[in-house]
Amino acid sequence: MALDLEGYLVRLEQAGGLEDIQSLIIALRDHYRVNHAVYHWVSADGEQYGYGTYDPS
């Protein structure tokens, strides 16, 4: 089953909070049946952010 990448990116862009981003990462991980997925970005001021499915420890 193909992923609707355009729709996924729209939902990611419209995420209203961290919980929304985390839910989208989990959905992507589950769709591709991989163990883990990570979303990482660097803001305009150089701050780095990342969310994913790895255990924080």
C-alpha positions as CSV (number, residue, x, y, z in Angstrom):
1,M,0.0,0.0,0.0
2,A,1.5,3.3,-1.1
3,L,1.8,6.2,1.4
4,D,0.0,9.4,0.4
5,L,3.2,11.4,0.9
6,E,1.6,14.7,-0.1
7,G,-1.2,14.3,2.4
8,Y,1.3,13.2,5.0
9,L,3.4,16.4,4.5
10,V,0.3,18.6,4.7
11,R,-0.6,17.0,8.0
12,L,2.9,17.5,9.3
13,E,2.9,21.1,8.2
14,Q,-0.4,21.6,10.0
15,A,0.6,19.9,13.2
16,G,-0.6,21.9,16.1
17,G,1.8,20.6,18.7
18,L,4.4,18.1,19.7
19,E,1.8,15.3,20.2
20,D,0.6,15.7,16.6
21,I,4.2,15.4,15.3
22,Q,4.8,12.4,17.5
23,S,1.6,10.7,16.2
24,L,2.7,11.3,12.6
25,I,6.1,9.8,13.2
26,I,4.5,6.7,14.7
27,A,2.2,6.4,11.8
28,L,5.1,6.7,9.3
29,R,7.1,4.1,11.3
30,D,4.1,1.7,11.3
31,H,3.4,2.2,7.6
32,Y,6.9,1.3,6.6
33,R,7.1,-1.5,9.3
34,V,10.4,-0.3,10.6
35,N,11.6,-0.3,14.2
36,H,12.1,3.4,14.6
37,A,11.7,6.7,12.8
38,V,12.9,10.2,13.7
39,Y,11.9,13.7,12.7
40,H,14.7,16.2,13.0
41,W,15.0,19.9,12.1
42,V,17.1,22.9,12.8
43,S,15.3,26.3,13.3
44,A,16.4,29.5,11.7
45,D,18.2,30.5,14.9
46,G,20.2,27.2,14.9
47,E,18.2,25.3,17.6
48,Q,17.9,21.6,16.9
49,Y,14.8,19.6,17.5
50,G,14.0,16.0,17.1
51,Y,11.2,13.6,17.9
52,G,11.0,9.9,17.3
53,T,10.3,6.4,18.5
54,Y,13.5,5.6,20.2
55,D,13.5,5.1,24.0
56,P,14.8,8.4,25.5
57,S,17.3,6.5,27.6
